[in-house]
């Protein structure tokens, strides 16, 4: 039981990391097409702020779903990463 849970957690963490890292690349590629340096700086600042707020605030919204274990908390975060991974593959 413990080994199967560890394997699921490992692959979930792997998908989460790939998806989260890919999401940054998608935004950076989009921002690179800007020609005005001021617009680029503002766009990088906004994207950075969104990610920092998301990392700090998103787990707070998932706490009510965390009743017995951490699986639901990590599963909720994994869904966000899967969406970004799919966007990265499509774009």
GUZA-431483 format. One line per 3 residues: number of its first residue (from 1); their letters; for each residue y, z negated, x of C-alpha. Coordinates in nm, 2 decimals, always signed. Last residue first. Example, Ala and Ser with C-alpha at 12.3 -4.5 7.8 and 13.67 -1.06 7.14 Angstrom:
<nodes>
2) sa) -0.11:-0.71:+1.37 ~ -0.45:-0.78:+1.23 .
</nodes>
This chain:
<nodes>
91) xxx) +2.57:+2.84:+0.11 ~ +2.23:+2.80:-0.06 ~ +2.07:+2.59:+0.21 .
88) xxx) +2.37:+2.37:+0.25 ~ +2.40:+2.33:-0.12 ~ +2.04:+2.22:-0.15 .
85) xxx) +2.09:+1.97:+0.13 ~ +2.40:+1.83:-0.04 ~ +2.20:+1.78:-0.36 .
82) xxx) +1.92:+1.62:-0.17 ~ +2.16:+1.38:-0.01 ~ +2.30:+1.26:-0.33 .
79) xxx) +1.95:+1.21:-0.47 ~ +1.86:+1.01:-0.16 ~ +2.13:+0.76:-0.23 .
76) xxx) +1.98:+0.68:-0.57 ~ +1.63:+0.66:-0.41 ~ +1.76:+0.41:-0.15 .
73) xxx) +1.89:+0.18:-0.42 ~ +1.59:+0.23:-0.64 ~ +1.35:+0.15:-0.35 .
70) xxx) +1.54:-0.17:-0.25 ~ +1.33:-0.40:-0.46 ~ +1.32:-0.60:-0.78 .
67) xxx) +1.64:-0.54:-0.98 ~ +1.84:-0.29:-0.78 ~ +1.98:-0.09:-1.07 .
64) xxx) +2.28:-0.32:-1.10 ~ +2.35:-0.28:-0.73 ~ +2.39:+0.10:-0.75 .
61) xxx) +2.76:+0.09:-0.83 ~ +2.83:-0.13:-0.53 ~ +2.63:+0.11:-0.31 .
58) xxx) +2.88:+0.39:-0.39 ~ +3.19:+0.19:-0.28 ~ +3.17:+0.17:+0.10 .
55) xxx) +2.99:+0.49:+0.18 ~ +3.18:+0.68:-0.08 ~ +3.52:+0.54:+0.04 .
52) xxx) +3.44:+0.65:+0.39 ~ +3.32:+0.99:+0.28 ~ +3.62:+1.06:+0.06 .
49) xxx) +3.86:+0.94:+0.33 ~ +3.70:+1.18:+0.58 ~ +3.72:+1.47:+0.34 .
46) xxx) +4.09:+1.39:+0.27 ~ +4.18:+1.36:+0.64 ~ +4.00:+1.68:+0.73 .
43) xxx) +4.18:+1.86:+0.45 ~ +4.52:+1.72:+0.55 ~ +4.47:+1.83:+0.92 .
40) xxx) +4.36:+2.17:+0.82 ~ +4.65:+2.22:+0.59 ~ +4.89:+2.12:+0.87 .
37) xxx) +4.72:+2.37:+1.10 ~ +4.77:+2.66:+0.86 ~ +4.49:+2.92:+0.89 .
34) xxx) +4.23:+2.75:+0.68 ~ +3.88:+2.90:+0.72 ~ +3.77:+2.61:+0.94 .
31) xxx) +3.80:+2.38:+0.63 ~ +3.51:+2.56:+0.46 ~ +3.29:+2.53:+0.77 .
28) xxx) +3.39:+2.17:+0.80 ~ +3.30:+2.09:+0.44 ~ +2.95:+2.25:+0.47 .
25) xxx) +2.89:+2.08:+0.80 ~ +2.97:+1.74:+0.66 ~ +2.72:+1.80:+0.38 .
22) xxx) +2.45:+1.90:+0.62 ~ +2.46:+1.56:+0.79 ~ +2.42:+1.38:+0.46 .
19) xxx) +2.13:+1.61:+0.36 ~ +1.95:+1.59:+0.69 ~ +1.99:+1.21:+0.71 .
16) xxx) +1.88:+1.16:+0.35 ~ +1.58:+1.39:+0.39 ~ +1.47:+1.19:+0.69 .
13) xxx) +1.53:+0.86:+0.52 ~ +1.32:+0.97:+0.23 ~ +1.05:+1.09:+0.47 .
10) xxx) +1.04:+0.75:+0.64 ~ +1.06:+0.55:+0.31 ~ +0.76:+0.75:+0.17 .
7) xxx) +0.56:+0.68:+0.48 ~ +0.65:+0.31:+0.48 ~ +0.55:+0.29:+0.11 .
4) xxx) +0.21:+0.45:+0.20 ~ +0.16:+0.21:+0.48 ~ +0.24:-0.10:+0.27 .
1) x) +0.00:+0.00:+0.00 .
</nodes>
